[in-house]
Amino acid sequence: MASRGFLIRFIDIGLIVLFGFIMISDIENSSLVDLASSTDSEEEDTLLERAFVTVEIAPTGSFTVAATASGEILNEGIRDTETLEGILRRVRDEWADVADDIVVLINPDEDSVVQRTVDVMDVCDRLTLKKSLQTDFGILGPGAP
């Protein structure tokens, strides 16, 4: 009989804790879906107002900056972030009349050090450039090299 009383008390405490969490949780519908109803010409104008620059990170940690649309390499073999920041600043200033937004596509090599990717992201933040990380993350299974 004592174990039955313990079980009822245990269920009672569990329900009190559950209702307590429900009461203090912030239940709010915060997902807003913006359904775009723009025409095709507006979408084309938006694409023309955006320019893309690719920063590739080699396994050695050096950077290569290229214009994505033309494939033109703007600078390669950059070793320090100060030089990279100067190049991206120059690109931002030169392309200011052509595009409203400049997006930096960060493309790290899978063997590169993660800190170099973070360095590029920090440079983009200092220059107020939009950034996008272009990489594939794979999950290795047991026994994978």
Number of C-alpha atoms within 10 A of each C-alpha: 5 6 8 9 10 11 11 11 12 12 12 12 12 12 12 12 12 11 12 11 11 11 10 8 9 8 8 6 6 6 6 6 6 6 6 6 7 8 8 9 9 11 10 10 10 13 12 13 14 14 19 19 24 23 28 21 26 18 14 13 21 18 27 19 25 20 18 16 10 9 11 11 14 15 14 15 13 16 13 13 16 11 12 23 18 13 16 22 18 12 16 21 10 11 15 14 9 12 16 14 18 21 18 25 21 23 19 23 18 14 11 15 15 13 10 20 20 12 15 22 19 15 18 20 12 11 14 12 17 14 18 13 13 15 12 10 7 7 7 8 7 6 5 6 5
